[in-house]
């Protein structure tokens, strides 16, 4: 147990694991963008509402001591001493009352400071406030009336005006809304990335073979690495995908070998007399259709007669996955008595693979699948073929898979990397085991290597065939409704 725990800890801080967390975060890019934009607009509004412009003007005085024999050293010392004393002068109630009386105000919310210019005998008095006219008038009033206080405190010191104040035309604190908004957007986006990263890191998802072995209550039969569907830039731009099939010459050797190994393990784990294999997943778009199609192709290449049945009547996609034309008659027609089994099974090319597909998604799929005729179809096909592989709906979206599991001899669960929670996957394993079918295990799908940091939502070895049954499960009573 301690060894397993140490392996999990080591795996969690591996490059591949952290890359999977980052892809999980990037998959929610729209949430990051929305939060960042809202934060940016919020900063923009708050900054604009709270902004108070500040205007400043200053008067420069030359300081000298009385008498013609005063030295430069004496003047510099007098200036340093005067800077502190003059601040007291400016804050005296006598001067303030006189200034406000002349300006015609009862209160001044600005600031008045005095400072010596280093290494000179110059003294600067700066007045700051929110109204440029008031700032100028206060500065002029100080210039005219400071002597009523400074004459008493600064005996023997002469102040001569070197530079008169002027009316400020621009605030000293200009409002830069663009900069503030960009800063808010960047900080909010960084905060969301960090938050989502922590949530993803601590979540109970399955991101690696080590985690799958540790968290799932079933055997892991293999890993299928991420395989691009868009083989060229042109295909990606026109959204024309290549099917991820081991029969396609553009499919990588690694992916093809992984499928062949999976097929061998499935064949070895199926018991004597078991022929009907159900391939399912917990969530939609985990790649069950692609896995089922390739598993059927691999077994057919080994000389076995294989039938692939598209039992996902709500959203059929096996024909599209195998690059076959949509069938005119399919499983639903057999179940409803409109067609017979012999006329609906088609051969895929000149291979040992045969297909029993469906035409389009339908609302009454649940009633048809639970029809006793479904059991008859499986019994009849099991007599004609070495393997019968059923591609079923996701277990979280429809009850069909749970019913079909009771008709299958064996079952295989497809788990896409970094998607479903381990607790939900274990619930699926429990359901499949209780159904009476032989639970072979699971396959970890769409696994990224440590050097592949591309976001997982662009493409991959998983099924998202939307041309058939493009309305999805929501339109048929399961999952959220989709607008038309």
C-alpha positions, 0 to 999 in steps of 0.5 A, spaced: 500 500 500 505 504 501 509 503 495 502 504 491 501 511 495 508 513 493 507 511 486 501 515 486 505 521 489 510 521 484 506 520 478 502 526 480 508 531 479 510 528 473 510 532 467 505 528 463 500 529 469 501 536 470 500 537 462 494 533 463 492 538 468 493 544 464 489 541 458 484 540 463 484 547 464 485 550 457 479 546 456 475 551 460 478 557 456 471 560 455 470 560 462 477 563 463 475 568 458 469 570 460 471 571 468 477 575 465 473 580 461 468 581 467 473 583 471 476 587 466 470 591 465 469 591 473 475 594 474 474 599 468 467 601 471 470 602 478 476 606 476 472 610 472 467 611 478 472 612 483 477 617 479 478 624 482 483 628 478 488 632 482 491 638 480 497 641 482 501 648 482 507 651 485 510 657 487 518 658 488 521 662 493 528 665 493 531 665 501 536 669 503 538 672 510 538 679 512 544 684 511 548 684 505 554 680 508 550 674 508 554 668 505 551 662 501 552 657 506 548 661 511 542 662 505 543 654 504 542 653 512 536 658 512 533 654 506 533 647 510 531 650 516 525 654 513 522 648 509 520 645 516 518 652 519 514 654 513 510 647 513 507 650 520 506 657 517 502 654 512 498 649 517 496 655 521 489 657 522 490 664 522 493 663 515 488 658 513 482 663 515 485 668 511 486 664 505 479 661 505 476 668 506 480 671 500 478 665 495 471 665 498 471 658 500 469 655 507 473 648 506 479 646 502 480 639 501 487 639 498 494 639 501 499 644 501 506 642 502 513 646 502 520 643 500 527 645 499 530 644 493 536 640 494 543 644 494 540 651 493 536 656 497 530 655 493 523 653 497 517 650 493 510 651 496 505 646 492 498 646 492 494 640 490 486 639 490 481 637 485 479 643 482 484 647 478 481 654 479 481 653 487 488 650 487 491 657 483 487 662 487 489 658 494 496 658 491 496 666 490 493 667 497 498 664 500 503 668 496 500 674 498 498 673 506 504 668 508 507 674 511 502 675 517 505 668 520 512 668 517 514 675 519 513 672 526 516 666 526 522 667 520 525 674 523 531 676 519 529 671 513 527 674 506 522 670 501 522 673 494 518 670 489 522 667 483 516 663 480 509 665 480 503 659 480 499 658 474 493 655 473 494 647 472 491 645 465 491 637 466 491 633 472 497 630 475 494 623 476 491 622 469 486 616 468 489 610 464 483 606 464 486 602 458 492 600 463 487 598 469 483 594 465 488 590 462 491 589 468 485 587 471 484 582 465 491 579 466 490 578 474 483 575 473 485 570 468 491 568 472 487 567 478 482 563 474 488 559 471 491 557 478 484 556 481 482 551 475 489 548 476 488 546 483 481 544 482 483 539 477 489 537 480 485 535 486 479 532 482 478 525 482 479 524 475 483 519 472 489 521 468 494 516 467 495 508 467 498 509 475 491 512 477 487 508 473 490 502 476 490 505 483 483 508 483 478 503 478 475 497 481 477 493 474 483 491 470 486 496 465 487 492 459 491 498 455 492 505 453 490 508 447 494 514 445 492 521 442 491 520 435 490 526 430 484 526 426 486 532 422 492 530 419 494 536 415 493 544 416 488 544 410 484 539 413 484 542 419 482 549 416 476 546 412 474 541 418 475 535 414 477 529 419 480 522 417 477 517 421 482 514 426 482 507 424 487 502 424 485 500 416 487 507 415 494 508 412 495 515 416 494 512 422 500 511 426 504 505 428 503 506 435 496 507 435 495 501 431 499 496 435 495 499 441 489 497 438 492 490 436 494 489 443 487 491 446 484 486 441 489 480 443 487 481 451 480 482 450 480 475 446 484 472 451 479 474 457 473 472 454 471 465 456 469 459 452 463 460 448 462 468 450 461 472 443 457 478 444 462 484 447 459 490 449 463 497 449 460 503 453 463 509 456 460 513 462 460 520 458 459 522 451 465 523 447 470 518 450 471 514 444 467 508 445 465 508 438 472 509 435 474 503 440 469 499 438 470 500 430 478 499 431 477 493 436 472 490 430 477 491 425 483 488 429 479 482 430 477 481 423 484 482 421 486 476 425 481 472 421 475 472 425 468 473 423 466 480 426 459 483 426 459 491 429 452 493 431 450 500 432 446 499 439 446 507 440 439 508 437 439 515 439 446 518 436 448 512 431 455 513 429 458 507 427 457 507 419 461 514 419 466 512 424 468 506 419 467 511 413 460 507 410 454 510 407 448 511 412 444 505 412 437 505 409 435 500 414 438 498 421 437 495 428 431 500 429 427 497 423 429 490 425 426 491 432 420 495 430 418 489 425 420 493 418 426 489 416 429 482 417 436 481 420 439 478 413 437 484 409 440 489 414 447 487 415 452 489 410 460 487 409 465 493 410 469 492 404 472 485 402 474 484 410 471 479 415 468 485 418 460 486 418 456 492 420 449 492 423 448 500 423 442 505 424 439 510 420 438 516 425 437 518 432 430 517 434 426 518 440 423 511 442 430 508 442 429 506 450 423 502 448 426 499 442 432 496 445 428 493 451 424 489 446 425 482 446 427 482 439 434 485 441 435 478 445 433 475 439 438 479 434 444 477 439 442 470 439 442 469 432 448 473 430 452 470 435 451 463 431 453 466 425 459 470 427 465 469 432 465 476 435 459 480 436 461 487 438 455 492 441 457 500 441 452 502 446 450 509 449 454 512 454 451 510 461 450 517 464 445 519 459 441 513 457 439 507 461 439 503 454 447 501 456 444 498 462 439 493 459 444 491 454 449 489 459 444 484 461 444 481 454 452 481 453 456 476 454 462 481 456 463 488 457 469 493 456 469 500 459 472 506 455 475 511 459 477 517 456 483 521 460 482 526 464 474 526 463 470 522 468 471 522 476 473 515 478 467 514 483 462 515 477 467 510 473 467 505 479 459 505 479 459 503 472 463 497 473 459 495 479 453 496 474 456 492 469 458 486 474 451 486 477 448 485 470 451 478 469 456 480 463 463 478 464 466 485 466 473 484 462 476 491 464 477 498 461 481 501 456 484 508 458 483 512 451 486 519 448 492 519 453 497 524 451 504 523 452 509 528 456 511 531 450 504 533 447 501 539 450 496 541 445 489 542 448 485 536 448 478 539 445 481 540 438 482 533 436 483 526 438 482 518 438 475 519 440 468 519 437 465 525 436 461 523 429 455 529 429 453 528 422 448 522 424 444 524 430 446 531 430 441 533 435 444 529 441 441 525 447 438 531 449 433 531 444 431 524 446 429 525 453 436 524 456 441 530 458 440 538 457 435 540 451 439 543 445 436 549 441 435 548 434 
